Amino acid sequence: MSLSLHDLEKGRRIAALVVRHCGEKYFPLFDRFDREVRERASAADRIEDAIGANMPARPRKRGRS
């Protein structure tokens, strides 16, 4: 089962609250969520950059007039 970026962000927030209220021993849980969110966001940004404005426009096919 794959989690969406939104699900991971919600989990990261919950993990941060657990660390705040229950102590640093739960930090590895937060750290794992945080790293996964950053990796996914970075991957999405990299994909968008590759598809974005740096791509040359596709030449149009010329039809007969």
N, C-alpha and C positions, 0 to 999 in steps of 0.2 A: 504494500500500500504506500502510495506516495502522498506526502503532505504538500499542500499549496503554500506559497510564500505567505499568504495571509494567515494560514493556520500556524506556521512557524513564528510569525510575528506575535500572534496571541500567546503562544507558548512561551516565547522569550519574556513577554511582559509578566506572565504568571510566575515564571522562574525567578525573575528579578524581585517580585514581591515576596516569594518564598525566602530568598536570600536575605532580604531586608528584615523580615519578621522572624525567621527561624535560625539565621546564622550563616556564617561563611562556609560551613561544611557542605552546603548545597550549591556553592559557587560552580562546581564542575557541570552541574545540570544547566545553569544559566549559560555558562561558557559554550557548551555544545550548541544550544539554540542560537546564541549570538553568532557563532562562527558559521552556522548553516545559513542564517538569514543574510549575512554579509556575502557569502559565496554565491548564493542564488541571486541576490541583487546585483552583484558584480557581473555575473554571467549574463543576466538580462541586459545590463547596460552595454556589455561588450557586443552582444548580438545586435542590439539596436544601433550601436555605432557602426557596425559593419554594414547594416542594411541602409542606414540613414543617408545623410547629405553627401557623404564621400563617394557614393556609388554614381558612376556616370549614367546619364539618361540613356535608355534603350533607343536605338535609332528606329524611326518610324518607317514602315514599309510604304513605299510610294505606289499609289494606285494609278491607274490610267484615268486621265481626265477626259 
